[in-house]
Amino acid sequence: MLMVGLLEIKKDKKMWELLKYNSYWLKELNRDPSKVKLYKEDMKVKYKLRTTDKINEAIDNIDLISNVLSALK
């Protein structure tokens, strides 16, 4: 199971980068390979890849554009 998880992590650049900078995950994944799902969730939180993060970013961009347009009036 660990090999499959490690191969999956190596394919994704963001997952591999997170593993390099947060090496404690190596220990966790070696002890329990089923924690790959938790690792993915942690990566999504740290790199703001969740759907809610994307929606918030879009709202922030819309607010910025509307503020710029109102300042130009």
Rosetta blueprint (number, residue, H / E / L):
1 M L
2 L H
3 M H
4 V H
5 G H
6 L H
7 L H
8 E H
9 I H
10 K H
11 K H
12 D L
13 K H
14 K H
15 M H
16 W H
17 E H
18 L H
19 L H
20 K H
21 Y H
22 N L
23 S L
24 Y H
25 W H
26 L H
27 K H
28 E H
29 L H
30 N H
31 R H
32 D L
33 P H
34 S H
35 K H
36 V H
37 K H
38 L H
39 Y H
40 K H
41 E H
42 D H
43 M H
44 K H
45 V H
46 K H
47 Y L
48 K L
49 L L
50 R L
51 T H
52 T H
53 D H
54 K H
55 I H
56 N H
57 E H
58 A H
59 I H
60 D H
61 N H
62 I H
63 D H
64 L H
65 I H
66 S H
67 N H
68 V H
69 L H
70 S H
71 A H
72 L H
73 K L
